Amino acid sequence: MLPARIGAATGDPRTTYDGSVEPRGRLPRSRLVALEGADRHVLFGRYGNVCVDDEAIRYLATGKPPRENQTCAGWADRSVSP
C-alpha cells in the first residue's frame, strides 16, 4: 500500500485543518501538505499554488509523499476567487 499524501486547507470550514491532522497521526507513513489561508476543500490545480501543485504531481507520478509534512504559503492571487 502506498503511503498517503493528505492535502488540507487551513481555512476550510467543512473539512477543518484539525480534521486533516488527526488521520495523519493514524497513518504513520503519511504526510500532510497544507495550504495556509485557503478556504476551500479542493487544493490541487485550483489555487495556482506551485508548492501544493508540484507536491501533488510528484506524488501522483511516483507514489511517494514528501519527506516531511509541509505548509505552503497562501495561494498565488487572492484577488481571484478560486
Secondary structure, DSSP 8 states (H G I E B T S, - for coil): ----EEEEETT-SSS-HHHHHHHHHHSTT-EEEEETT--SS--TTTS--HHHHHHHHHHHHHS---SS-EEE---S-TTS--
